[in-house]
């Protein structure tokens, strides 16, 4: 059985709604049916204006987003961090600070010629 590493919720995304324009006539020109989805942590984004219905465009845009290279790369890195295979910035900073003790530092003085 697999353990859950992390979860992604609706709060991790920003949804923007706008008029689609183009084909579809008056309905698309007056109604905010097009949807843009942005994943806050990875910066991945996708949009859809195929359908005349906002909820369908939301599904399509979300499916597009999770297949983008940007989101896939973020997902791989996040999974590796959670598995302990990659150190986070905070972990690296703590290691550097721990090694910055007087006995680990070497000071050299050079005499001018």
Secondary structure, 3 states (H helix, E strand, C coil): CCCCCCCCCHHHEEEEEECCCCCCCHHHHHCCCEEEEEECCCCCEEEECCCCCHHHHHHHHHHHHHCCHHHHHHHHHHHHHHHCCCCCHHHHHHHHHHHCCHHHCCCCCCCCC
